[in-house]
Amino acid sequence: MKLAGLCLVAHAAFFDICHAFSSSAQTPGSLKLGLARSQDNQPLLRSRHTKTDHSVLSKIKNAEANYLINLTVGTPPQALTLSLDTGSSDLWLPGVYSAACQQGNCTNGEYNMSASCTAEMFLEDEFLVKYVDSTQASGSYINDTVRIGEAIIENATVGYASILTGVNTGIMGIGYPWIEGTTERVYYDNLPQRLVDDGIINTMAYSLWLDDLDASSGSILFGAIDRSKYVGDLTIVDFWPETGYDIIFRFLVMLSGVTAVSDSGSDALGSSSFPFTALLDSGTSGTFLPDDLALEILEEVGGTYYEADGTTWVPCDLVNSTGYYSFEFGGGPARVNVSMSDLVFLDLRAEMDNTLCEFGIVPMGNVSTSVILGDTFLRSAYVVYDLANNQAAIAQTNFHAKPEHSDIVTFASLSATVPCATLAPGHGNSTGAKGAVTTTLASFSAAAGFSDVPTASAYSVASSSGSSSDHKKSVRIVGAAVGGAAAGVLLLGSGAYVWRTVAAKKKKRYAQVDATPAGADAGHVDEAKVLLVPTEVGYKRLDQVQTAYKDDKGA
């Protein structure tokens, strides 16, 4: 009785806290929260809000390597900052009594189940998330009240990590429930599904807007799209299943072409892999493409590929180039143009040559077994993830869209198609969806235009070797690492590997919906902190130091 009274007091206190915290102006049909940029480059989360028109808007923080969200869990509410991840499904929290948190390492918040009067045990000792470099989080599944903006989800199932190995920030996974980390053959309604179950949104869908590399925040909008956040047409393409499976586990879309475009011309780039599926993954900072395609992209700009650590480098002054790469999906007309300014990391310099900066497109090589369109691509794309219909809607993003210009349109009902969008001509996993692609190598007519950088630019360094008038650059492939301790590392996220552990750990569980094919590869991962390289049995961490990400204001 006393405990119940405390809970009532806590709920009343939270009402005032919540309204004070959610002070940002609300646009019709949405709820918004503003966020400051992280000062310590740890994953910071964003807050979101509920709406009467069945959409929830969350602001997310852009820390170059992570997109983060603020929420509270429990009664009274305990504030945490989590890393947003479209490639996994569990929302999990660092436990206050874990060794990592006891040592003061859980700087983005920790959760104490004993301090919440609404917490209940759900699956004891059944939560397990393994990372490819042997880091992991484990513990129990519990039910408690989760508040995201003004959305209140009672009895939400979350992972309570009592053991943390090499990781200390929680994850908010918003992927398909089939890849949850339960060790038992049990599925639960994860966050996107609970938003539907509780009537907060109409269908299991959300749109993601990350803004550009210099922006400190972006937004995720559950149950709706925002027409002010993109330009041109919003085109629907299908998600594709893993090879050998019928069920959709990850956000794989068909990439049918890449074109290099500059003032000097355009080149349709070739690859023996075209067309191929590519994973849309906000948990991965870089974009990983088949080797021949990635090297051709590098050749356009005279870049360098260091095989030892899987990094790519280009002259830093290319950040001012007007050239871009155009990515085509489903045979067209869905296209996203990614400019050089969003691919060149000025604060990630090569130790041996500070005129070289890390590049956001990398050959898969030994680093990734999947083609991944990570943040260096997603910043230029407005993507709607429609889990109910196994589809994505893609458009060119509208950088720096103003909140006062929001134009929010909700999904009409459960399993309704993406509003204001048209189907790609090849819709339906047909030959047309794949597109007809040539493997002919590029003529490199765009190469000269990429290096034709304005002299009065905001950023200038000594020019790289070679003449900018050369129509074809050469890509250097080097065995030794260039960066050392001073170099940054593109991060591979959970989406890249989440399929691997889950398939092994829940082989029998998946048999309920689809038999696991012989020889299927296994391993379950969420976020990786550094580049990962394959071994015969799994993956391991590269022996190198990752430079902290900073913005140009020193934040």
Secondary structure as a PSIPRED ss2 file (coil, helix, strand):
# PSIPRED VFORMAT (PSIPRED V4.0)

   1 M C   1.000  0.000  0.000
   2 K H   0.000  1.000  0.000
   3 L H   0.000  1.000  0.000
   4 A H   0.000  1.000  0.000
   5 G H   0.000  1.000  0.000
   6 L H   0.000  1.000  0.000
   7 C H   0.000  1.000  0.000
   8 L H   0.000  1.000  0.000
   9 V H   0.000  1.000  0.000
  10 A H   0.000  1.000  0.000
  11 H H   0.000  1.000  0.000
  12 A H   0.000  1.000  0.000
  13 A H   0.000  1.000  0.000
  14 F H   0.000  1.000  0.000
  15 F H   0.000  1.000  0.000
  16 D H   0.000  1.000  0.000
  17 I H   0.000  1.000  0.000
  18 C H   0.000  1.000  0.000
  19 H H   0.000  1.000  0.000
  20 A H   0.000  1.000  0.000
  21 F H   0.000  1.000  0.000
  22 S C   1.000  0.000  0.000
  23 S C   1.000  0.000  0.000
  24 S C   1.000  0.000  0.000
  25 A C   1.000  0.000  0.000
  26 Q C   1.000  0.000  0.000
  27 T C   1.000  0.000  0.000
  28 P C   1.000  0.000  0.000
  29 G C   1.000  0.000  0.000
  30 S C   1.000  0.000  0.000
  31 L C   1.000  0.000  0.000
  32 K C   1.000  0.000  0.000
  33 L C   1.000  0.000  0.000
  34 G C   1.000  0.000  0.000
  35 L C   1.000  0.000  0.000
  36 A C   1.000  0.000  0.000
  37 R C   1.000  0.000  0.000
  38 S C   1.000  0.000  0.000
  39 Q C   1.000  0.000  0.000
  40 D C   1.000  0.000  0.000
  41 N C   1.000  0.000  0.000
  42 Q C   1.000  0.000  0.000
  43 P C   1.000  0.000  0.000
  44 L C   1.000  0.000  0.000
  45 L E   0.000  0.000  1.000
  46 R C   1.000  0.000  0.000
  47 S C   1.000  0.000  0.000
  48 R E   0.000  0.000  1.000
  49 H E   0.000  0.000  1.000
  50 T C   1.000  0.000  0.000
  51 K C   1.000  0.000  0.000
  52 T C   1.000  0.000  0.000
  53 D C   1.000  0.000  0.000
  54 H C   1.000  0.000  0.000
  55 S C   1.000  0.000  0.000
  56 V E   0.000  0.000  1.000
  57 L E   0.000  0.000  1.000
  58 S E   0.000  0.000  1.000
  59 K E   0.000  0.000  1.000
  60 I E   0.000  0.000  1.000
  61 K E   0.000  0.000  1.000
  62 N E   0.000  0.000  1.000
  63 A C   1.000  0.000  0.000
  64 E C   1.000  0.000  0.000
  65 A C   1.000  0.000  0.000
  66 N C   1.000  0.000  0.000
  67 Y E   0.000  0.000  1.000
  68 L E   0.000  0.000  1.000
  69 I E   0.000  0.000  1.000
  70 N E   0.000  0.000  1.000
  71 L E   0.000  0.000  1.000
  72 T E   0.000  0.000  1.000
  73 V E   0.000  0.000  1.000
  74 G C   1.000  0.000  0.000
  75 T C   1.000  0.000  0.000
  76 P C   1.000  0.000  0.000
  77 P C   1.000  0.000  0.000
  78 Q E   0.000  0.000  1.000
  79 A E   0.000  0.000  1.000
  80 L E   0.000  0.000  1.000
  81 T E   0.000  0.000  1.000
  82 L E   0.000  0.000  1.000
  83 S E   0.000  0.000  1.000
  84 L E   0.000  0.000  1.000
  85 D E   0.000  0.000  1.000
  86 T C   1.000  0.000  0.000
  87 G C   1.000  0.000  0.000
  88 S C   1.000  0.000  0.000
  89 S C   1.000  0.000  0.000
  90 D C   1.000  0.000  0.000
  91 L E   0.000  0.000  1.000
  92 W E   0.000  0.000  1.000
  93 L E   0.000  0.000  1.000
  94 P E   0.000  0.000  1.000
  95 G E   0.000  0.000  1.000
  96 V C   1.000  0.000  0.000
  97 Y C   1.000  0.000  0.000
  98 S C   1.000  0.000  0.000
  99 A H   0.000  1.000  0.000
 100 A H   0.000  1.000  0.000
 101 C H   0.000  1.000  0.000
 102 Q H   0.000  1.000  0.000
 103 Q C   1.000  0.000  0.000
 104 G C   1.000  0.000  0.000
 105 N C   1.000  0.000  0.000
 106 C C   1.000  0.000  0.000
 107 T C   1.000  0.000  0.000
 108 N C   1.000  0.000  0.000
 109 G C   1.000  0.000  0.000
 110 E C   1.000  0.000  0.000
 111 Y E   0.000  0.000  1.000
 112 N C   1.000  0.000  0.000
 113 M H   0.000  1.000  0.000
 114 S H   0.000  1.000  0.000
 115 A H   0.000  1.000  0.000
 116 S C   1.000  0.000  0.000
 117 C C   1.000  0.000  0.000
 118 T C   1.000  0.000  0.000
 119 A C   1.000  0.000  0.000
 120 E E   0.000  0.000  1.000
 121 M E   0.000  0.000  1.000
 122 F E   0.000  0.000  1.000
 123 L E   0.000  0.000  1.000
 124 E E   0.000  0.000  1.000
 125 D E   0.000  0.000  1.000
 126 E E   0.000  0.000  1.000
 127 F E   0.000  0.000  1.000
 128 L E   0.000  0.000  1.000
 129 V E   0.000  0.000  1.000
 130 K E   0.000  0.000  1.000
 131 Y C   1.000  0.000  0.000
 132 V C   1.000  0.000  0.000
 133 D C   1.000  0.000  0.000
 134 S C   1.000  0.000  0.000
 135 T C   1.000  0.000  0.000
 136 Q E   0.000  0.000  1.000
 137 A E   0.000  0.000  1.000
 138 S E   0.000  0.000  1.000
 139 G E   0.000  0.000  1.000
 140 S E   0.000  0.000  1.000
 141 Y E   0.000  0.000  1.000
 142 I E   0.000  0.000  1.000
 143 N E   0.000  0.000  1.000
 144 D E   0.000  0.000  1.000
 145 T E   0.000  0.000  1.000
 146 V E   0.000  0.000  1.000
 147 R E   0.000  0.000  1.000
 148 I E   0.000  0.000  1.000
 149 G C   1.000  0.000  0.000
 150 E C   1.000  0.000  0.000
 151 A E   0.000  0.000  1.000
 152 I E   0.000  0.000  1.000
 153 I E   0.000  0.000  1.000
 154 E E   0.000  0.000  1.000
 155 N E   0.000  0.000  1.000
 156 A E   0.000  0.000  1.000
 157 T E   0.000  0.000  1.000
 158 V E   0.000  0.000  1.000
 159 G E   0.000  0.000  1.000
 160 Y E   0.000  0.000  1.000
 161 A E   0.000  0.000  1.000
 162 S E   0.000  0.000  1.000
 163 I E   0.000  0.000  1.000
 164 L E   0.000  0.000  1.000
 165 T E   0.000  0.000  1.000
 166 G C   1.000  0.000  0.000
 167 V C   1.000  0.000  0.000
 168 N C   1.000  0.000  0.000
 169 T C   1.000  0.000  0.000
 170 G C   1.000  0.000  0.000
 171 I E   0.000  0.000  1.000
 172 M E   0.000  0.000  1.000
 173 G E   0.000  0.000  1.000
 174 I C   1.000  0.000  0.000
 175 G C   1.000  0.000  0.000
 176 Y C   1.000  0.000  0.000
 177 P H   0.000  1.000  0.000
 178 W H   0.000  1.000  0.000
 179 I H   0.000  1.000  0.000
 180 E C   1.000  0.000  0.000
 181 G C   1.000  0.000  0.000
 182 T E   0.000  0.000  1.000
 183 T C   1.000  0.000  0.000
 184 E C   1.000  0.000  0.000
 185 R C   1.000  0.000  0.000
 186 V C   1.000  0.000  0.000
 187 Y C   1.000  0.000  0.000
 188 Y C   1.000  0.000  0.000
 189 D C   1.000  0.000  0.000
 190 N C   1.000  0.000  0.000
 191 L H   0.000  1.000  0.000
 192 P H   0.000  1.000  0.000
 193 Q H   0.000  1.000  0.000
 194 R H   0.000  1.000  0.000
 195 L H   0.000  1.000  0.000
 196 V H   0.000  1.000  0.000
 197 D H   0.000  1.000  0.000
 198 D C   1.000  0.000  0.000
 199 G C   1.000  0.000  0.000
 200 I C   1.000  0.000  0.000
 201 I C   1.000  0.000  0.000
 202 N C   1.000  0.000  0.000
 203 T C   1.000  0.000  0.000
 204 M C   1.000  0.000  0.000
 205 A E   0.000  0.000  1.000
 206 Y E   0.000  0.000  1.000
 207 S E   0.000  0.000  1.000
 208 L E   0.000  0.000  1.000
 209 W E   0.000  0.000  1.000
 210 L C   1.000  0.000  0.000
 211 D C   1.000  0.000  0.000
 212 D C   1.000  0.000  0.000
 213 L C   1.000  0.000  0.000
 214 D C   1.000  0.000  0.000
 215 A C   1.000  0.000  0.000
 216 S C   1.000  0.000  0.000
 217 S E   0.000  0.000  1.000
 218 G E   0.000  0.000  1.000
 219 S E   0.000  0.000  1.000
 220 I E   0.000  0.000  1.000
 221 L E   0.000  0.000  1.000
 222 F E   0.000  0.000  1.000
 223 G C   1.000  0.000  0.000
 224 A E   0.000  0.000  1.000
 225 I E   0.000  0.000  1.000
 226 D E   0.000  0.000  1.000
 227 R H   0.000  1.000  0.000
 228 S H   0.000  1.000  0.000
 229 K H   0.000  1.000  0.000
 230 Y E   0.000  0.000  1.000
 231 V E   0.000  0.000  1.000
 232 G E   0.000  0.000  1.000
 233 D E   0.000  0.000  1.000
 234 L E   0.000  0.000  1.000
 235 T E   0.000  0.000  1.000
 236 I E   0.000  0.000  1.000
 237 V E   0.000  0.000  1.000
 238 D E   0.000  0.000  1.000
 239 F C   1.000  0.000  0.000
 240 W C   1.000  0.000  0.000
 241 P C   1.000  0.000  0.000
 242 E C   1.000  0.000  0.000
 243 T C   1.000  0.000  0.000
 244 G C   1.000  0.000  0.000
 245 Y C   1.000  0.000  0.000
 246 D C   1.000  0.000  0.000
 247 I C   1.000  0.000  0.000
 248 I C   1.000  0.000  0.000
 249 F C   1.000  0.000  0.000
 250 R C   1.000  0.000  0.000
 251 F C   1.000  0.000  0.000
 252 L E   0.000  0.000  1.000
 253 V E   0.000  0.000  1.000
 254 M E   0.000  0.000  1.000
 255 L E   0.000  0.000  1.000
 256 S E   0.000  0.000  1.000
 257 G E   0.000  0.000  1.000
 258 V E   0.000  0.000  1.000
 259 T E   0.000  0.000  1.000
 260 A E   0.000  0.000  1.000
 261 V E   0.000  0.000  1.000
 262 S E   0.000  0.000  1.000
 263 D C   1.000  0.000  0.000
 264 S C   1.000  0.000  0.000
 265 G E   0.000  0.000  1.000
 266 S E   0.000  0.000  1.000
 267 D E   0.000  0.000  1.000
 268 A E   0.000  0.000  1.000
 269 L E   0.000  0.000  1.000
 270 G C   1.000  0.000  0.000
 271 S C   1.000  0.000  0.000
 272 S C   1.000  0.000  0.000
 273 S C   1.000  0.000  0.000
 274 F C   1.000  0.000  0.000
 275 P C   1.000  0.000  0.000
 276 F E   0.000  0.000  1.000
 277 T E   0.000  0.000  1.000
 278 A E   0.000  0.000  1.000
 279 L E   0.000  0.000  1.000
 280 L E   0.000  0.000  1.000
 281 D C   1.000  0.000  0.000
 282 S C   1.000  0.000  0.000
 283 G C   1.000  0.000  0.000
 284 T C   1.000  0.000  0.000
 285 S C   1.000  0.000  0.000
 286 G C   1.000  0.000  0.000
 287 T E   0.000  0.000  1.000
 288 F E   0.000  0.000  1.000
 289 L E   0.000  0.000  1.000
 290 P C   1.000  0.000  0.000
 291 D H   0.000  1.000  0.000
 292 D H   0.000  1.000  0.000
 293 L H   0.000  1.000  0.000
 294 A H   0.000  1.000  0.000
 295 L H   0.000  1.000  0.000
 296 E H   0.000  1.000  0.000
 297 I H   0.000  1.000  0.000
 298 L H   0.000  1.000  0.000
 299 E H   0.000  1.000  0.000
 300 E H   0.000  1.000  0.000
 301 V H   0.000  1.000  0.000
 302 G C   1.000  0.000  0.000
 303 G C   1.000  0.000  0.000
 304 T E   0.000  0.000  1.000
 305 Y E   0.000  0.000  1.000
 306 Y E   0.000  0.000  1.000
 307 E C   1.000  0.000  0.000
 308 A C   1.000  0.000  0.000
 309 D C   1.000  0.000  0.000
 310 G C   1.000  0.000  0.000
 311 T E   0.000  0.000  1.000
 312 T E   0.000  0.000  1.000
 313 W E   0.000  0.000  1.000
 314 V E   0.000  0.000  1.000
 315 P E   0.000  0.000  1.000
 316 C H   0.000  1.000  0.000
 317 D H   0.000  1.000  0.000
 318 L H   0.000  1.000  0.000
 319 V H   0.000  1.000  0.000
 320 N H   0.000  1.000  0.000
 321 S C   1.000  0.000  0.000
 322 T C   1.000  0.000  0.000
 323 G C   1.000  0.000  0.000
 324 Y E   0.000  0.000  1.000
 325 Y E   0.000  0.000  1.000
 326 S E   0.000  0.000  1.000
 327 F E   0.000  0.000  1.000
 328 E E   0.000  0.000  1.000
 329 F E   0.000  0.000  1.000
 330 G C   1.000  0.000  0.000
 331 G C   1.000  0.000  0.000
 332 G C   1.000  0.000  0.000
 333 P C   1.000  0.000  0.000
 334 A E   0.000  0.000  1.000
 335 R E   0.000  0.000  1.000
 336 V E   0.000  0.000  1.000
 337 N E   0.000  0.000  1.000
 338 V E   0.000  0.000  1.000
 339 S E   0.000  0.000  1.000
 340 M H   0.000  1.000  0.000
 341 S H   0.000  1.000  0.000
 342 D H   0.000  1.000  0.000
 343 L C   1.000  0.000  0.000
 344 V E   0.000  0.000  1.000
 345 F E   0.000  0.000  1.000
 346 L E   0.000  0.000  1.000
 347 D E   0.000  0.000  1.000
 348 L E   0.000  0.000  1.000
 349 R E   0.000  0.000  1.000
 350 A C   1.000  0.000  0.000
 351 E C   1.000  0.000  0.000
 352 M C   1.000  0.000  0.000
 353 D C   1.000  0.000  0.000
 354 N C   1.000  0.000  0.000
 355 T C   1.000  0.000  0.000
 356 L E   0.000  0.000  1.000
 357 C E   0.000  0.000  1.000
 358 E E   0.000  0.000  1.000
 359 F E   0.000  0.000  1.000
 360 G C   1.000  0.000  0.000
 361 I E   0.000  0.000  1.000
 362 V E   0.000  0.000  1.000
 363 P E   0.000  0.000  1.000
 364 M C   1.000  0.000  0.000
 365 G C   1.000  0.000  0.000
 366 N C   1.000  0.000  0.000
 367 V C   1.000  0.000  0.000
 368 S C   1.000  0.000  0.000
 369 T C   1.000  0.000  0.000
 370 S C   1.000  0.000  0.000
 371 V C   1.000  0.000  0.000
 372 I E   0.000  0.000  1.000
 373 L E   0.000  0.000  1.000
 374 G C   1.000  0.000  0.000
 375 D H   0.000  1.000  0.000
 376 T H   0.000  1.000  0.000
 377 F H   0.000  1.000  0.000
 378 L H   0.000  1.000  0.000
 379 R C   1.000  0.000  0.000
 380 S C   1.000  0.000  0.000
 381 A E   0.000  0.000  1.000
 382 Y E   0.000  0.000  1.000
 383 V E   0.000  0.000  1.000
 384 V E   0.000  0.000  1.000
 385 Y E   0.000  0.000  1.000
 386 D E   0.000  0.000  1.000
 387 L C   1.000  0.000  0.000
 388 A C   1.000  0.000  0.000
 389 N C   1.000  0.000  0.000
 390 N C   1.000  0.000  0.000
 391 Q E   0.000  0.000  1.000
 392 A E   0.000  0.000  1.000
 393 A E   0.000  0.000  1.000
 394 I E   0.000  0.000  1.000
 395 A E   0.000  0.000  1.000
 396 Q E   0.000  0.000  1.000
 397 T E   0.000  0.000  1.000
 398 N C   1.000  0.000  0.000
 399 F C   1.000  0.000  0.000
 400 H C   1.000  0.000  0.000
 401 A C   1.000  0.000  0.000
 402 K C   1.000  0.000  0.000
 403 P H   0.000  1.000  0.000
 404 E H   0.000  1.000  0.000
 405 H H   0.000  1.000  0.000
 406 S C   1.000  0.000  0.000
 407 D C   1.000  0.000  0.000
 408 I E   0.000  0.000  1.000
 409 V E   0.000  0.000  1.000
 410 T E   0.000  0.000  1.000
 411 F C   1.000  0.000  0.000
 412 A C   1.000  0.000  0.000
 413 S C   1.000  0.000  0.000
 414 L C   1.000  0.000  0.000
 415 S C   1.000  0.000  0.000
 416 A C   1.000  0.000  0.000
 417 T C   1.000  0.000  0.000
 418 V C   1.000  0.000  0.000
 419 P C   1.000  0.000  0.000
 420 C C   1.000  0.000  0.000
 421 A E   0.000  0.000  1.000
 422 T E   0.000  0.000  1.000
 423 L E   0.000  0.000  1.000
 424 A C   1.000  0.000  0.000
 425 P C   1.000  0.000  0.000
 426 G C   1.000  0.000  0.000
 427 H C   1.000  0.000  0.000
 428 G C   1.000  0.000  0.000
 429 N C   1.000  0.000  0.000
 430 S C   1.000  0.000  0.000
 431 T H   0.000  1.000  0.000
 432 G H   0.000  1.000  0.000
 433 A H   0.000  1.000  0.000
 434 K H   0.000  1.000  0.000
 435 G C   1.000  0.000  0.000
 436 A C   1.000  0.000  0.000
 437 V C   1.000  0.000  0.000
 438 T C   1.000  0.000  0.000
 439 T C   1.000  0.000  0.000
 440 T C   1.000  0.000  0.000
 441 L C   1.000  0.000  0.000
 442 A C   1.000  0.000  0.000
 443 S C   1.000  0.000  0.000
 444 F C   1.000  0.000  0.000
 445 S C   1.000  0.000  0.000
 446 A C   1.000  0.000  0.000
 447 A H   0.000  1.000  0.000
 448 A H   0.000  1.000  0.000
 449 G H   0.000  1.000  0.000
 450 F H   0.000  1.000  0.000
 451 S C   1.000  0.000  0.000
 452 D C   1.000  0.000  0.000
 453 V C   1.000  0.000  0.000
 454 P C   1.000  0.000  0.000
 455 T C   1.000  0.000  0.000
 456 A C   1.000  0.000  0.000
 457 S C   1.000  0.000  0.000
 458 A C   1.000  0.000  0.000
 459 Y C   1.000  0.000  0.000
 460 S C   1.000  0.000  0.000
 461 V C   1.000  0.000  0.000
 462 A C   1.000  0.000  0.000
 463 S C   1.000  0.000  0.000
 464 S C   1.000  0.000  0.000
 465 S C   1.000  0.000  0.000
 466 G C   1.000  0.000  0.000
 467 S C   1.000  0.000  0.000
 468 S C   1.000  0.000  0.000
 469 S C   1.000  0.000  0.000
 470 D C   1.000  0.000  0.000
 471 H C   1.000  0.000  0.000
 472 K C   1.000  0.000  0.000
 473 K C   1.000  0.000  0.000
 474 S C   1.000  0.000  0.000
 475 V C   1.000  0.000  0.000
 476 R E   0.000  0.000  1.000
 477 I E   0.000  0.000  1.000
 478 V E   0.000  0.000  1.000
 479 G C   1.000  0.000  0.000
 480 A C   1.000  0.000  0.000
 481 A C   1.000  0.000  0.000
 482 V C   1.000  0.000  0.000
 483 G C   1.000  0.000  0.000
 484 G H   0.000  1.000  0.000
 485 A H   0.000  1.000  0.000
 486 A H   0.000  1.000  0.000
 487 A C   1.000  0.000  0.000
 488 G C   1.000  0.000  0.000
 489 V C   1.000  0.000  0.000
 490 L C   1.000  0.000  0.000
 491 L C   1.000  0.000  0.000
 492 L C   1.000  0.000  0.000
 493 G C   1.000  0.000  0.000
 494 S H   0.000  1.000  0.000
 495 G H   0.000  1.000  0.000
 496 A H   0.000  1.000  0.000
 497 Y H   0.000  1.000  0.000
 498 V H   0.000  1.000  0.000
 499 W H   0.000  1.000  0.000
 500 R H   0.000  1.000  0.000
 501 T H   0.000  1.000  0.000
 502 V H   0.000  1.000  0.000
 503 A H   0.000  1.000  0.000
 504 A H   0.000  1.000  0.000
 505 K H   0.000  1.000  0.000
 506 K C   1.000  0.000  0.000
 507 K H   0.000  1.000  0.000
 508 K H   0.000  1.000  0.000
 509 R H   0.000  1.000  0.000
 510 Y H   0.000  1.000  0.000
 511 A C   1.000  0.000  0.000
 512 Q C   1.000  0.000  0.000
 513 V C   1.000  0.000  0.000
 514 D C   1.000  0.000  0.000
 515 A C   1.000  0.000  0.000
 516 T C   1.000  0.000  0.000
 517 P C   1.000  0.000  0.000
 518 A C   1.000  0.000  0.000
 519 G C   1.000  0.000  0.000
 520 A C   1.000  0.000  0.000
 521 D C   1.000  0.000  0.000
 522 A C   1.000  0.000  0.000
 523 G E   0.000  0.000  1.000
 524 H C   1.000  0.000  0.000
 525 V C   1.000  0.000  0.000
 526 D C   1.000  0.000  0.000
 527 E C   1.000  0.000  0.000
 528 A C   1.000  0.000  0.000
 529 K C   1.000  0.000  0.000
 530 V C   1.000  0.000  0.000
 531 L C   1.000  0.000  0.000
 532 L E   0.000  0.000  1.000
 533 V E   0.000  0.000  1.000
 534 P E   0.000  0.000  1.000
 535 T C   1.000  0.000  0.000
 536 E C   1.000  0.000  0.000
 537 V C   1.000  0.000  0.000
 538 G C   1.000  0.000  0.000
 539 Y E   0.000  0.000  1.000
 540 K E   0.000  0.000  1.000
 541 R E   0.000  0.000  1.000
 542 L C   1.000  0.000  0.000
 543 D C   1.000  0.000  0.000
 544 Q C   1.000  0.000  0.000
 545 V C   1.000  0.000  0.000
 546 Q C   1.000  0.000  0.000
 547 T C   1.000  0.000  0.000
 548 A C   1.000  0.000  0.000
 549 Y C   1.000  0.000  0.000
 550 K C   1.000  0.000  0.000
 551 D C   1.000  0.000  0.000
 552 D C   1.000  0.000  0.000
 553 K C   1.000  0.000  0.000
 554 G C   1.000  0.000  0.000
 555 A C   1.000  0.000  0.000
